[in-house]
Amino acid sequence: MSLNFSFSPEHEAVRDTVRRFCRDELAPLVVEAEEKEQFPKHLFKRWAELGLLGVRYPVEDGGTGMDKVSDCIVREELSYVSQAFATSWSAQTHLAIWPIWKNGTTYQKEHFFQPALAGEKIAGFALSEPDGGSNIRAMTTKAEKVEGGWRLNGSKLYITNAPIADFLMMAARTSPELKPDAISLFIVELPCKGIEIHKLKKEGIRGSETALIHIEDVFVPDECLLGERTGTYPLLLECLSENRVGVAANALGMARAAFDAAKSYAEDRIVAGKRIGDYQAVAHKLADMATDIEASRLMVYYGAWLVDQGRLDSATAAKIKLIASETALKVSEQAIRIHGGAGIMREYPVGRIHRDAFVYVIGEGTSDVQRNIIARDLGFKP
């Protein structure tokens, strides 16, 4: 990918393939999944068959060997149809199994990474906690060394895929000190004695299943400590930074979907003998929406290009996530306003998109967390 952000024929082929799949196979499932708040689990196997779970992994490891630009294309197109489905996909293929691919033992890759990549196992990433908010270092879930393994106690909140997962990548404190080697990652198989999973009801991303998890005296064998070593906090941060560019691509997909719905409505809705899009107030809204989306698109794919060059830094990732998530929220709100009363009717997608967009000014690091990262890069200490 060159600095003029052109896409290669291979990138366009990926977009066409994913777009057709989303239109033909995902779109018909959205309404039922949202109404029942139940994820259609067969999608993991289908994604694996299409190579979509392995986009970011080398061919020799069972992946499809694509670049970060392709990964963002996949995310954008999935989110255009359903952010809930994209969320469950991302929680598995990026957050939960990327650390295993990056730092796992042979045993961990064979028993967890490969089955998840094949869609045979579902995974989640258990990081957030009820009292910690966005501050990872405030983590209170503890892992105590015992004979043959570790004993975990604590709780996790807002964990995607937990109600349907076969295993969780779980972060816990293995040292009381606030330093990089104080937090480690564990692979916890489910069901598991001492793990209680309480499915949550949500306003946004309803078709993705999320849970509160209670962890009481859970034994995890030594072979399930990631990499069989403590102190994987830096790996966790690396995972989150790259994923923020991906999340920005998700937000771009939502913004596009909201804009397209609003534009179509503005073309079809007639008031006082003319299309509402021909009224200046509506036309200006659409003009601003289109401009914000284009700015986000350039930032997202610039970020993806930086990842592929090995040059992404945390401040740039924060800027990309901030602008894209806030754009999705703003654009989807304007889409509702353009729809008027129809905007709050469930037969139109803009209300769902707006609810889903709210999730991403909070999840994966709130907008204020992103601003703190950016401000620190500028030399300030918020």
HUGI-V543069 format. One record per residue. N is the residue number from 1. PHI is phi in radians with two decimals (NA if undefined). BURIAL is b if it has 9 or more other ideal C-beta (glycine too) atoms within 8 Angstrom, else e. D_LAST is the distance of its C-alpha to the last C-alpha in Angstrom with 1 decimal. Layout:
# HUGI-V543069
N,PHI,BURIAL,D_LAST ; N,PHI,BURIAL,D_LAST
This chain:
# HUGI-V543069
1,NA,b,35.6 ; 2,-1.57,e,35.5 ; 3,-1.23,e,32.8 ; 4,-1.55,e,34.6 ; 5,1.10,b,33.6 ; 6,-1.31,e,37.2 ; 7,-1.76,b,38.2 ; 8,-1.34,e,41.0 ; 9,-0.99,e,44.1 ; 10,-1.16,e,42.9 ; 11,-1.10,b,39.6 ; 12,-1.15,b,41.7 ; 13,-1.16,e,44.0 ; 14,-1.07,b,41.2 ; 15,-1.07,b,40.0 ; 16,-1.09,e,43.6 ; 17,-1.12,b,44.3 ; 18,-1.18,b,41.2 ; 19,-1.10,b,41.7 ; 20,-1.12,e,45.3 ; 21,-1.05,b,44.4 ; 22,-1.08,b,41.8 ; 23,-1.16,b,44.3 ; 24,-1.49,e,47.3 ; 25,-1.99,b,45.9 ; 26,-1.48,b,42.5 ; 27,-0.92,b,42.8 ; 28,-1.16,e,45.8 ; 29,-1.68,b,43.9 ; 30,-1.12,b,40.9 ; 31,-1.06,e,42.3 ; 32,-1.10,e,43.9 ; 33,-1.08,b,40.8 ; 34,-1.20,b,38.6 ; 35,-1.18,e,41.3 ; 36,-1.52,e,42.0 ; 37,0.90,b,38.3 ; 38,-2.41,e,39.9 ; 39,-1.41,b,39.2 ; 40,-1.33,e,42.4 ; 41,-1.07,e,42.2 ; 42,-1.12,e,44.9 ; 43,-1.12,b,42.4 ; 44,-1.09,b,41.0 ; 45,-1.15,b,44.5 ; 46,-1.17,b,44.9 ; 47,-1.04,b,41.7 ; 48,-1.12,b,42.8 ; 49,-1.05,e,46.2 ; 50,-1.52,e,44.6 ; 51,1.39,b,42.4 ; 52,-1.39,b,39.2 ; 53,-1.37,b,37.8 ; 54,-1.91,b,38.2 ; 55,-0.95,b,36.8 ; 56,-1.67,b,34.3 ; 57,-2.03,b,36.6 ; 58,-1.10,e,39.4 ; 59,-1.03,e,43.0 ; 60,-1.15,e,44.1 ; 61,-1.79,b,41.8 ; 62,1.72,b,43.1 ; 63,-1.58,b,40.6 ; 64,-1.82,b,41.3 ; 65,1.15,e,39.6 ; 66,-1.56,b,37.7 ; 67,-1.55,e,34.7 ; 68,-1.19,b,31.2 ; 69,-1.05,b,32.4 ; 70,-1.09,b,35.1 ; 71,-1.02,b,32.8 ; 72,-1.19,b,30.7 ; 73,-1.08,b,34.1 ; 74,-1.04,b,35.1 ; 75,-1.06,b,31.9 ; 76,-1.05,b,32.1 ; 77,-1.27,b,35.8 ; 78,-1.07,b,35.4 ; 79,-1.22,b,32.6 ; 80,-1.04,b,34.8 ; 81,-1.60,b,37.3 ; 82,-2.76,b,35.3 ; 83,-1.21,b,31.7 ; 84,-1.07,b,32.8 ; 85,-1.15,b,35.1 ; 86,-1.11,b,32.6 ; 87,-1.13,b,30.1 ; 88,-1.13,b,32.8 ; 89,-1.08,b,33.8 ; 90,-1.17,b,30.3 ; 91,-1.04,b,29.7 ; 92,-1.42,b,32.9 ; 93,-1.37,b,33.2 ; 94,-1.93,b,29.6 ; 95,-1.29,b,27.6 ; 96,-1.37,b,30.5 ; 97,-1.85,b,32.8 ; 98,-1.03,b,30.9 ; 99,-1.07,b,29.9 ; 100,-1.20,b,33.6 ; 101,-1.08,b,34.7 ; 102,-1.30,b,32.2 ; 103,-2.42,e,32.7 ; 104,-1.36,b,35.5 ; 105,-1.37,e,38.8 ; 106,-1.01,e,42.1 ; 107,-1.05,e,42.8 ; 108,-1.14,b,39.4 ; 109,-1.20,b,39.9 ; 110,-1.27,e,43.5 ; 111,-1.65,e,42.9 ; 112,-2.25,b,39.6 ; 113,-1.06,b,38.4 ; 114,-1.11,b,41.8 ; 115,-1.09,b,42.8 ; 116,-1.20,b,39.5 ; 117,-1.12,b,39.9 ; 118,-1.53,b,43.4 ; 119,1.31,b,42.3 ; 120,-1.52,e,44.3 ; 121,-2.28,b,41.4 ; 122,-1.86,b,38.3 ; 123,-2.23,b,35.0 ; 124,-2.41,b,31.6 ; 125,-2.10,b,28.2 ; 126,-1.68,b,27.2 ; 127,-2.08,b,23.6 ; 128,-1.10,e,21.8 ; 129,-2.28,b,22.5 ; 130,-1.03,e,23.0 ; 131,-1.83,e,20.5 ; 132,-1.64,b,17.9 ; 133,1.01,e,16.6 ; 134,-1.57,e,14.6 ; 135,-1.56,e,13.7 ; 136,-1.08,b,16.7 ; 137,-1.23,e,16.4 ; 138,-1.49,b,17.1 ; 139,-0.95,b,20.5 ; 140,-1.97,b,23.4 ; 141,-1.08,b,26.3 ; 142,-2.03,b,28.3 ; 143,-2.12,b,31.0 ; 144,-1.85,e,33.6 ; 145,-1.22,e,36.1 ; 146,-2.30,e,39.7 ; 147,-1.07,e,42.9 ; 148,1.41,e,42.9 ; 149,3.03,b,39.4 ; 150,-2.41,b,36.4 ; 151,-2.00,b,36.1 ; 152,-1.82,b,33.1 ; 153,-2.48,b,31.9 ; 154,2.67,b,29.1 ; 155,-2.71,b,28.2 ; 156,-2.34,b,26.7 ; 157,-2.36,b,25.9 ; 158,1.10,b,26.1 ; 159,-1.68,b,28.0 ; 160,-1.18,b,29.8 ; 161,1.32,b,33.5 ; 162,-0.95,b,33.7 ; 163,-1.15,b,36.7 ; 164,-2.07,e,38.7 ; 165,-1.40,b,37.4 ; 166,-1.63,e,39.7 ; 167,-2.75,b,36.9 ; 168,-2.15,b,33.1 ; 169,-1.52,b,30.7 ; 170,-2.04,b,29.0 ; 171,-1.60,b,26.0 ; 172,-2.61,b,26.5 ; 173,-1.47,b,25.4 ; 174,-1.83,b,28.1 ; 175,-2.65,b,26.6 ; 176,-1.29,e,24.7 ; 177,-1.27,e,22.4 ; 178,-1.54,e,18.9 ; 179,-2.51,e,19.8 ; 180,-0.97,e,20.8 ; 181,-1.62,e,24.3 ; 182,-1.48,b,23.6 ; 183,-2.05,b,23.8 ; 184,-2.31,b,26.9 ; 185,-1.99,b,28.5 ; 186,-2.22,b,31.9 ; 187,-1.74,b,34.4 ; 188,-1.95,b,35.8 ; 189,-1.38,e,39.0 ; 190,-2.12,b,39.9 ; 191,-1.20,e,41.6 ; 192,-2.53,e,40.8 ; 193,-1.08,e,41.9 ; 194,1.71,b,39.0 ; 195,-1.79,b,37.0 ; 196,-1.99,e,36.9 ; 197,-1.97,b,35.7 ; 198,-2.00,e,35.2 ; 199,-1.16,b,35.1 ; 200,-1.76,e,32.7 ; 201,-1.71,e,33.7 ; 202,-2.19,e,31.2 ; 203,-1.47,e,31.0 ; 204,-1.91,b,29.8 ; 205,0.62,b,31.1 ; 206,-1.16,b,34.1 ; 207,-1.42,b,36.2 ; 208,-1.95,b,33.9 ; 209,-1.58,b,34.3 ; 210,-2.29,b,31.3 ; 211,-2.55,b,31.4 ; 212,-1.67,b,30.2 ; 213,-2.16,b,31.5 ; 214,-1.76,e,32.6 ; 215,-2.15,b,33.2 ; 216,-2.25,e,35.7 ; 217,0.86,e,37.4 ; 218,-1.49,b,37.3 ; 219,-1.54,b,39.0 ; 220,-2.14,b,37.9 ; 221,-1.14,e,40.2 ; 222,-0.94,e,39.1 ; 223,-1.19,e,40.1 ; 224,-1.86,b,37.4 ; 225,-1.37,b,34.5 ; 226,-0.96,b,33.0 ; 227,1.20,b,34.5 ; 228,0.94,e,36.0 ; 229,-2.62,e,33.1 ; 230,-1.50,e,30.0 ; 231,1.38,b,26.5 ; 232,-1.79,b,26.0 ; 233,-1.02,b,22.2 ; 234,-1.04,e,21.8 ; 235,-1.12,b,24.4 ; 236,-1.08,b,22.6 ; 237,-1.13,b,19.5 ; 238,-1.08,b,22.0 ; 239,-1.07,b,23.7 ; 240,-1.19,b,20.6 ; 241,-1.10,b,19.6 ; 242,-1.12,b,23.1 ; 243,-1.19,b,23.5 ; 244,-1.17,b,20.7 ; 245,-1.16,b,23.0 ; 246,-1.11,b,25.8 ; 247,-1.09,b,24.1 ; 248,-1.08,b,23.5 ; 249,-1.14,b,27.3 ; 250,-1.03,b,27.9 ; 251,-1.10,b,26.1 ; 252,-1.06,b,28.1 ; 253,-1.08,b,31.3 ; 254,-1.12,b,30.5 ; 255,-1.07,b,29.8 ; 256,-1.04,b,33.1 ; 257,-1.11,b,35.0 ; 258,-1.13,b,33.8 ; 259,-1.11,b,34.7 ; 260,-1.07,e,38.1 ; 261,-1.13,b,38.9 ; 262,-1.17,b,38.1 ; 263,-1.10,b,40.0 ; 264,-1.09,e,43.0 ; 265,-1.14,b,43.0 ; 266,-1.15,b,42.8 ; 267,-1.36,e,45.8 ; 268,-1.63,e,47.9 ; 269,-1.37,e,47.2 ; 270,-1.89,e,49.8 ; 271,-2.31,e,49.4 ; 272,0.95,e,52.1 ; 273,1.47,e,53.7 ; 274,-2.48,e,50.8 ; 275,-1.08,b,47.9 ; 276,-1.16,b,44.7 ; 277,-1.17,b,43.0 ; 278,-1.51,e,45.2 ; 279,-1.42,b,43.7 ; 280,-1.03,e,41.1 ; 281,-1.03,e,38.4 ; 282,-1.30,b,38.6 ; 283,-1.04,b,39.0 ; 284,-1.19,e,35.9 ; 285,-1.02,b,33.9 ; 286,-1.11,b,35.4 ; 287,-1.12,e,34.7 ; 288,-1.13,b,31.0 ; 289,-1.07,b,30.9 ; 290,-1.09,b,32.7 ; 291,-1.16,e,30.5 ; 292,-1.10,b,27.3 ; 293,-1.13,b,28.9 ; 294,-1.14,e,30.2 ; 295,-1.10,b,26.8 ; 296,-1.13,b,25.4 ; 297,-1.04,b,28.6 ; 298,-1.10,b,28.1 ; 299,-1.14,b,24.5 ; 300,-1.06,b,25.6 ; 301,-1.38,b,28.6 ; 302,-1.15,b,27.0 ; 303,-1.08,b,24.6 ; 304,-1.08,b,27.7 ; 305,-1.08,b,29.4 ; 306,-1.09,b,26.6 ; 307,-1.02,b,26.9 ; 308,-1.14,b,30.7 ; 309,-1.55,e,30.2 ; 310,1.23,e,28.0 ; 311,-2.14,e,25.2 ; 312,-1.24,b,22.5 ; 313,-2.00,e,19.0 ; 314,-1.13,b,16.1 ; 315,-1.18,b,14.2 ; 316,-1.14,b,17.5 ; 317,-1.04,b,18.2 ; 318,-1.15,b,15.0 ; 319,-1.07,b,16.1 ; 320,-1.16,b,19.5 ; 321,-1.14,b,18.8 ; 322,-1.09,b,16.7 ; 323,-1.17,b,19.5 ; 324,-1.25,b,22.3 ; 325,-1.20,b,21.3 ; 326,-1.17,b,20.5 ; 327,-1.12,b,23.8 ; 328,-1.04,b,25.7 ; 329,-1.16,b,24.7 ; 330,-1.17,b,25.5 ; 331,-1.13,b,28.7 ; 332,-1.19,b,30.0 ; 333,-1.16,b,29.5 ; 334,-1.11,b,31.4 ; 335,-1.10,b,34.0 ; 336,-1.13,b,34.6 ; 337,-1.07,b,35.1 ; 338,-1.15,b,37.6 ; 339,-1.26,b,39.5 ; 340,1.12,e,39.7 ; 341,-1.04,e,41.4 ; 342,-1.14,e,42.0 ; 343,-1.16,b,38.2 ; 344,-1.79,e,38.1 ; 345,-1.65,e,41.3 ; 346,-1.23,e,40.9 ; 347,-1.25,e,43.5 ; 348,-1.83,b,40.9 ; 349,-1.44,e,37.9 ; 350,-1.16,b,35.2 ; 351,-1.12,b,34.4 ; 352,-1.08,b,34.0 ; 353,-1.09,b,31.8 ; 354,-1.12,b,29.5 ; 355,-1.06,b,29.2 ; 356,-1.18,b,28.5 ; 357,-1.12,b,25.9 ; 358,-1.02,b,23.8 ; 359,-1.02,b,23.7 ; 360,-1.67,b,21.8 ; 361,-1.64,b,18.9 ; 362,-2.01,e,18.4 ; 363,-1.24,e,20.1 ; 364,1.06,e,19.2 ; 365,1.66,b,15.5 ; 366,-1.08,e,14.6 ; 367,-1.02,b,13.7 ; 368,-1.22,e,10.2 ; 369,-1.10,b,9.9 ; 370,-1.08,b,11.4 ; 371,-1.12,b,9.1 ; 372,-1.09,b,6.1 ; 373,-1.08,b,8.9 ; 374,-1.14,b,10.0 ; 375,-1.11,b,7.1 ; 376,-1.11,b,7.2 ; 377,-1.14,b,10.8 ; 378,-1.47,e,10.7 ; 379,1.76,e,9.7 ; 380,-1.79,e,6.3 ; 381,-2.26,e,3.8 ; 382,-1.20,e,0.0
